[in-house]
Amino acid sequence: MSNHHKITNSSSIEHINYYDDKDTLEIKFSSGSTYHYPNCHKQHYTNLKNAESAGRYFHSSIRDVHRAIKVK
């Protein structure tokens, strides 16, 4: 099962998905690139969804902490 959320509080992140069965966060950036962050806890999905600035949360808590795999 996947959870999907459109991000409206970021100029760099378009939408996010979380795949429960894979513990993977997916982020589609406004540039058109999509990345998977495997072994990323669902709490990051929730925090991105609820952040005042999704981009700021991404940079401080995900970008340099979790391995990224470019999908598209």
N, CA, C and O atoms as a printed pandas DataFrame, in Angstrom:
     atom_number atom_name residue_name chain_id  residue_number  x_coord  y_coord  z_coord
0              1         N          MET        A               1    0.843   -1.182    0.000
1              2        CA          MET        A               1    0.000    0.000    0.000
2              3         C          MET        A               1    0.885    1.241    0.000
3              4         O          MET        A               1    1.963    1.257    0.594
4              5         N          SER        A               2    0.409    2.268   -0.673
5              6        CA          SER        A               2    1.175    3.501   -0.718
6              7         C          SER        A               2    0.302    4.656   -0.249
7              8         O          SER        A               2   -0.918    4.644   -0.415
8              9         N          ASN        A               3    0.949    5.646    0.335
9             10        CA          ASN        A               3    0.291    6.867    0.772
10            11         C          ASN        A               3    0.816    7.980   -0.117
11            12         O          ASN        A               3    2.022    8.066   -0.350
12            13         N          HIS        A               4   -0.060    8.826   -0.612
13            14        CA          HIS        A               4    0.329    9.871   -1.555
14            15         C          HIS        A               4   -0.118   11.233   -1.018
15            16         O          HIS        A               4   -1.212   11.367   -0.469
16            17         N          HIS        A               5    0.737   12.228   -1.183
17            18        CA          HIS        A               5    0.380   13.569   -0.721
18            19         C          HIS        A               5    1.023   14.611   -1.634
19            20         O          HIS        A               5    2.227   14.566   -1.886
20            21         N          LYS        A               6    0.218   15.546   -2.125
21            22        CA          LYS        A               6    0.733   16.667   -2.918
22            23         C          LYS        A               6    1.251   17.722   -1.950
23            24         O          LYS        A               6    0.569   18.090   -0.993
24            25         N          ILE        A               7    2.458   18.202   -2.209
25            26        CA          ILE        A               7    3.076   19.211   -1.347
26            27         C          ILE        A               7    2.750   20.600   -1.885
27            28         O          ILE        A               7    2.978   20.887   -3.060
28            29         N          THR        A               8    2.221   21.450   -1.029
29            30        CA          THR        A               8    1.864   22.806   -1.453
30            31         C          THR        A               8    2.729   23.872   -0.790
31            32         O          THR        A               8    2.624   25.052   -1.127
32            33         N          ASN        A               9    3.581   23.469    0.148
33            34        CA          ASN        A               9    4.367   24.456    0.887
34            35         C          ASN        A               9    5.853   24.378    0.534
35            36         O          ASN        A               9    6.715   24.632    1.375
36            37         N          SER        A              10    6.141   24.024   -0.720
37            38        CA          SER        A              10    7.532   23.926   -1.162
38            39         C          SER        A              10    7.613   24.255   -2.640
39            40         O          SER        A              10    6.761   23.848   -3.430
40            41         N          SER        A              11    8.640   24.989   -3.000
41            42        CA          SER        A              11    8.858   25.267   -4.421
42            43         C          SER        A              11    9.716   24.181   -5.060
43            44         O          SER        A              11    9.832   24.131   -6.284
44            45         N          SER        A              12   10.321   23.306   -4.247
45            46        CA          SER        A              12   11.209   22.285   -4.802
46            47         C          SER        A              12   10.620   20.871   -4.775
47            48         O          SER        A              12   11.063   20.015   -5.540
48            49         N          ILE        A              13    9.646   20.610   -3.922
49            50        CA          ILE        A              13    9.042   19.275   -3.822
50            51         C          ILE        A              13    7.604   19.339   -4.325
51            52         O          ILE        A              13    6.803   20.149   -3.860
52            53         N          GLU        A              14    7.295   18.470   -5.281
53            54        CA          GLU        A              14    5.957   18.451   -5.877
54            55         C          GLU        A              14    5.004   17.523   -5.134
55            56         O          GLU        A              14    3.907   17.926   -4.748
56            57         N          HIS        A              15    5.434   16.270   -4.936
57            58        CA          HIS        A              15    4.599   15.342   -4.165
58            59         C          HIS        A              15    5.461   14.261   -3.530
59            60         O          HIS        A              15    6.614   14.049   -3.904
60            61         N          ILE        A              16    4.860   13.588   -2.556
61            62        CA          ILE        A              16    5.557   12.514   -1.843
62            63         C          ILE        A              16    4.637   11.294   -1.765
63            64         O          ILE        A              16    3.412   11.414   -1.729
64            65         N          ASN        A              17    5.259   10.133   -1.739
65            66        CA          ASN        A              17    4.570    8.859   -1.534
66            67         C          ASN        A              17    5.326    8.101   -0.465
67            68         O          ASN        A              17    6.532    8.281   -0.295
68            69         N          TYR        A              18    4.618    7.260    0.248
69            70        CA          TYR        A              18    5.292    6.353    1.175
70            71         C          TYR        A              18    4.766    4.956    0.918
71            72         O          TYR        A              18    3.556    4.727    0.935
72            73         N          TYR        A              19    5.685    4.008    0.677
73            74        CA          TYR        A              19    5.337    2.618    0.418
74            75         C          TYR        A              19    5.551    1.820    1.703
75            76         O          TYR        A              19    6.680    1.493    2.069
76            77         N          ASP        A              20    4.453    1.517    2.373
77            78        CA          ASP        A              20    4.504    0.797    3.650
78            79         C          ASP        A              20    5.204   -0.549    3.524
79            80         O          ASP        A              20    5.994   -0.926    4.389
80            81         N          ASP        A              21    4.916   -1.270    2.450
81            82        CA          ASP        A              21    5.469   -2.614    2.292
82            83         C          ASP        A              21    6.979   -2.619    2.051
83            84         O          ASP        A              21    7.630   -3.651    2.213
84            85         N          LYS        A              22    7.539   -1.466    1.663
85            86        CA          LYS        A              22    8.974   -1.378    1.381
86            87         C          LYS        A              22    9.702   -0.417    2.317
87            88         O          LYS        A              22   10.920   -0.269    2.225
88            89         N          ASP        A              23    8.965    0.237    3.219
89            90        CA          ASP        A              23    9.553    1.280    4.079
90            91         C          ASP        A              23   10.347    2.274    3.245
91            92         O          ASP        A              23   11.481    2.621    3.574
92            93         N          THR        A              24    9.727    2.724    2.160
93            94        CA          THR        A              24   10.411    3.607    1.219
94            95         C          THR        A              24    9.628    4.891    1.015
95            96         O          THR        A              24    8.429    4.872    0.737
96            97         N          LEU        A              25   10.323    5.992    1.157
97            98        CA          LEU        A              25    9.765    7.312    0.877
98            99         C          LEU        A              25   10.124    7.667   -0.558
99           100         O          LEU        A              25   11.271    7.503   -0.974
100          101         N          GLU        A              26    9.155    8.150   -1.307
101          102        CA          GLU        A              26    9.383    8.604   -2.677
102          103         C          GLU        A              26    9.111   10.095   -2.719
103          104         O          GLU        A              26    8.083   10.560   -2.226
104          105         N          ILE        A              27   10.028   10.841   -3.307
105          106        CA          ILE        A              27    9.849   12.287   -3.437
106          107         C          ILE        A              27    9.993   12.657   -4.902
107          108         O          ILE        A              27   10.993   12.332   -5.541
108          109         N          LYS        A              28    8.980   13.343   -5.430
109          110        CA          LYS        A              28    9.063   13.892   -6.787
110          111         C          LYS        A              28    9.327   15.382   -6.637
111          112         O          LYS        A              28    8.552   16.112   -6.018
112          113         N          PHE        A              29   10.426   15.809   -7.210
113          114        CA          PHE        A              29   10.823   17.205   -7.128
114          115         C          PHE        A              29   10.235   17.999   -8.288
115          116         O          PHE        A              29    9.886   17.429   -9.322
116          117         N          SER        A              30   10.128   19.284   -8.121
117          118        CA          SER        A              30    9.573   20.161   -9.151
118          119         C          SER        A              30   10.398   20.129  -10.427
119          120         O          SER        A              30    9.896   20.465  -11.499
120          121         N          SER        A              31   11.648   19.729  -10.322
121          122        CA          SER        A              31   12.528   19.614  -11.496
122          123         C          SER        A              31   12.118   18.455  -12.394
123          124         O          SER        A              31   12.558   18.364  -13.541
124          125         N          GLY        A              32   11.267   17.562  -11.866
125          126        CA          GLY        A              32   10.836   16.389  -12.619
126          127         C          GLY        A              32   11.521   15.113  -12.160
127          128         O          GLY        A              32   11.076   14.021  -12.513
128          129         N          SER        A              33   12.588   15.222  -11.383
129          130        CA          SER        A              33   13.299   14.053  -10.861
130          131         C          SER        A              33   12.520   13.412   -9.717
131          132         O          SER        A              33   11.885   14.092   -8.911
132          133         N          THR        A              34   12.590   12.084   -9.672
133          134        CA          THR        A              34   11.958   11.329   -8.592
134          135         C          THR        A              34   13.018   10.459   -7.936
135          136         O          THR        A              34   13.814    9.811   -8.616
136          137         N          TYR        A              35   13.021   10.451   -6.602
137          138        CA          TYR        A              35   13.979    9.664   -5.834
138          139         C          TYR        A              35   13.260    8.797   -4.821
139          140         O          TYR        A              35   12.235    9.183   -4.259
140          141         N          HIS        A              36   13.817    7.622   -4.600
141          142        CA          HIS        A              36   13.359    6.742   -3.530
142          143         C          HIS        A              36   14.381    6.798   -2.405
143          144         O          HIS        A              36   15.589    6.851   -2.639
144          145         N          TYR        A              37   13.869    6.783   -1.183
145          146        CA          TYR        A              37   14.687    6.761    0.034
146          147         C          TYR        A              37   14.303    5.507    0.805
147          148         O          TYR        A              37   13.393    5.536    1.633
148          149         N          PRO        A              38   15.013    4.379    0.526
149          150        CA          PRO        A              38   14.672    3.122    1.205
150          151         C          PRO        A              38   15.053    3.163    2.682
151          152         O          PRO        A              38   15.925    3.926    3.099
152          153         N          ASN        A              39   14.380    2.325    3.453
153          154        CA          ASN        A              39   14.608    2.240    4.905
154          155         C          ASN        A              39   14.417    3.585    5.592
155          156         O          ASN        A              39   15.106    3.908    6.560
156          157         N          CYS        A              40   13.489    4.347    5.085
157          158        CA          CYS        A              40   13.162    5.668    5.635
158          159         C          CYS        A              40   11.851    5.515    6.411
159          160         O          CYS        A              40   10.833    5.123    5.842
160          161         N          HIS        A              41   11.878    5.816    7.682
161          162        CA          HIS        A              41   10.697    5.622    8.528
162          163         C          HIS        A              41    9.512    6.464    8.049
163          164         O          HIS        A              41    9.675    7.567    7.529
164          165         N          LYS        A              42    8.336    5.914    8.241
165          166        CA          LYS        A              42    7.108    6.590    7.816
166          167         C          LYS        A              42    6.943    7.952    8.493
167          168         O          LYS        A              42    6.257    8.831    7.971
168          169         N          GLN        A              43    7.569    8.120    9.647
169          170        CA          GLN        A              43    7.474    9.403   10.348
170          171         C          GLN        A              43    8.010   10.540    9.485
171          172         O          GLN        A              43    7.528   11.667    9.593
172          173         N          HIS        A              44    9.002   10.269    8.626
173          174        CA          HIS        A              44    9.523   11.312    7.730
174          175         C          HIS        A              44    8.443   11.743    6.731
175          176         O          HIS        A              44    8.314   12.928    6.421
176          177         N          TYR        A              45    7.671   10.775    6.231
177          178        CA          TYR        A              45    6.550   11.097    5.334
178          179         C          TYR        A              45    5.558   12.015    6.050
179          180         O          TYR        A              45    5.137   13.038    5.510
180          181         N          THR        A              46    5.196   11.632    7.266
181          182        CA          THR        A              46    4.250   12.426    8.054
182          183         C          THR        A              46    4.808   13.815    8.349
183          184         O          THR        A              46    4.093   14.811    8.248
184          185         N          ASN        A              47    6.087   13.877    8.714
185          186        CA          ASN        A              47    6.704   15.170    9.019
186          187         C          ASN        A              47    6.782   16.062    7.784
187          188         O          ASN        A              47    6.550   17.267    7.881
188          189         N          LEU        A              48    7.103   15.492    6.628
189          190        CA          LEU        A              48    7.127   16.276    5.384
190          191         C          LEU        A              48    5.735   16.822    5.076
191          192         O          LEU        A              48    5.571   17.986    4.710
192          193         N          LYS        A              49    4.751   15.964    5.232
193          194        CA          LYS        A              49    3.357   16.318    4.959
194          195         C          LYS        A              49    2.899   17.477    5.846
195          196         O          LYS        A              49    2.136   18.336    5.405
196          197         N          ASN        A              50    3.363   17.499    7.087
197          198        CA          ASN        A              50    2.891   18.489    8.056
198          199         C          ASN        A              50    3.850   19.651    8.290
199          200         O          ASN        A              50    3.548   20.551    9.074
200          201         N          ALA        A              51    4.985   19.644    7.629
201          202        CA          ALA        A              51    6.002   20.674    7.865
202          203         C          ALA        A              51    5.545   22.045    7.385
203          204         O          ALA        A              51    4.814   22.169    6.403
204          205         N          GLU        A              52    5.990   23.063    8.097
205          206        CA          GLU        A              52    5.739   24.431    7.648
206          207         C          GLU        A              52    6.439   24.650    6.304
207          208         O          GLU        A              52    5.908   25.328    5.424
208          209         N          SER        A              53    7.626   24.075    6.155
209          210        CA          SER        A              53    8.371   24.108    4.900
210          211         C          SER        A              53    8.897   22.702    4.624
211          212         O          SER        A              53    9.819   22.235    5.293
212          213         N          ALA        A              54    8.303   22.027    3.632
213          214        CA          ALA        A              54    8.723   20.668    3.300
214          215         C          ALA        A              54   10.169   20.652    2.822
215          216         O          ALA        A              54   10.914   19.729    3.148
216          217         N          GLY        A              55   10.575   21.656    2.058
217          218        CA          GLY        A              55   11.948   21.729    1.572
218          219         C          GLY        A              55   12.949   21.849    2.700
219          220         O          GLY        A              55   13.994   21.198    2.679
220          221         N          ARG        A              56   12.644   22.664    3.671
221          222        CA          ARG        A              56   13.532   22.833    4.825
222          223         C          ARG        A              56   13.632   21.525    5.621
223          224         O          ARG        A              56   14.720   21.139    6.048
224          225         N          TYR        A              57   12.500   20.849    5.819
225          226        CA          TYR        A              57   12.528   19.573    6.536
226          227         C          TYR        A              57   13.350   18.551    5.757
227          228         O          TYR        A              57   14.159   17.832    6.341
228          229         N          PHE        A              58   13.148   18.483    4.451
229          230        CA          PHE        A              58   13.902   17.553    3.619
230          231         C          PHE        A              58   15.408   17.791    3.768
231          232         O          PHE        A              58   16.167   16.846    3.979
232          233         N          HIS        A              59   15.832   19.033    3.661
233          234        CA          HIS        A              59   17.261   19.351    3.739
234          235         C          HIS        A              59   17.856   19.046    5.111
235          236         O          HIS        A              59   19.011   18.629    5.201
236          237         N          SER        A              60   17.097   19.243    6.165
237          238        CA          SER        A              60   17.649   19.034    7.503
238          239         C          SER        A              60   17.554   17.591    7.997
239          240         O          SER        A              60   18.355   17.177    8.834
240          241         N          SER        A              61   16.584   16.817    7.490
241          242        CA          SER        A              61   16.342   15.496    8.085
242          243         C          SER        A              61   16.425   14.302    7.139
243          244         O          SER        A              61   16.467   13.160    7.596
244          245         N          ILE        A              62   16.450   14.543    5.836
245          246        CA          ILE        A              62   16.425   13.415    4.906
246          247         C          ILE        A              62   17.613   13.433    3.937
247          248         O          ILE        A              62   18.287   12.416    3.773
248          249         N          ARG        A              63   17.870   14.546    3.312
249          250        CA          ARG        A              63   18.833   14.623    2.205
250          251         C          ARG        A              63   20.194   14.002    2.515
251          252         O          ARG        A              63   20.668   13.157    1.756
252          253         N          ASP        A              64   20.817   14.397    3.592
253          254        CA          ASP        A              64   22.159   13.903    3.892
254          255         C          ASP        A              64   22.176   12.738    4.882
255          256         O          ASP        A              64   23.241   12.291    5.309
256          257         N          VAL        A              65   20.983   12.251    5.243
257          258        CA          VAL        A              65   20.879   11.180    6.234
258          259         C          VAL        A              65   20.526    9.845    5.577
259          260         O          VAL        A              65   21.021    8.797    5.991
260          261         N          HIS        A              66   19.681    9.883    4.566
261          262        CA          HIS        A              66   19.194    8.664    3.917
262          263         C          HIS        A              66   19.741    8.535    2.502
263          264         O          HIS        A              66   19.898    9.523    1.785
264          265         N          ARG        A              67   20.024    7.310    2.123
265          266        CA          ARG        A              67   20.503    7.003    0.775
266          267         C          ARG        A              67   19.390    7.288   -0.233
267          268         O          ARG        A              67   18.231    6.940   -0.007
268          269         N          ALA        A              68   19.749    7.914   -1.329
269          270        CA          ALA        A              68   18.788    8.248   -2.379
270          271         C          ALA        A              68   19.047    7.409   -3.617
271          272         O          ALA        A              68   20.194    7.182   -4.001
272          273         N          ILE        A              69   17.966    6.950   -4.239
273          274        CA          ILE        A              69   18.052    6.222   -5.487
274          275         C          ILE        A              69   17.208    6.977   -6.515
275          276         O          ILE        A              69   15.997    7.123   -6.346
276          277         N          LYS        A              70   17.852    7.454   -7.577
277          278        CA          LYS        A              70   17.112    8.203   -8.597
278          279         C          LYS        A              70   16.266    7.230   -9.414
279          280         O          LYS        A              70   16.758    6.212   -9.903
280          281         N          VAL        A              71   14.976    7.568   -9.552
281          282        CA          VAL        A              71   14.038    6.721  -10.273
282          283         C          VAL        A              71   13.793    7.283  -11.668
283          284         O          VAL        A              71   13.863    6.546  -12.652
284          285         N          LYS        A              72   13.507    8.572  -11.763
285          286        CA          LYS        A              72   13.219    9.224  -13.052
286          287         C          LYS        A              72   13.971   10.507  -13.127
287          288         O          LYS        A              72   13.877   11.220  -14.126
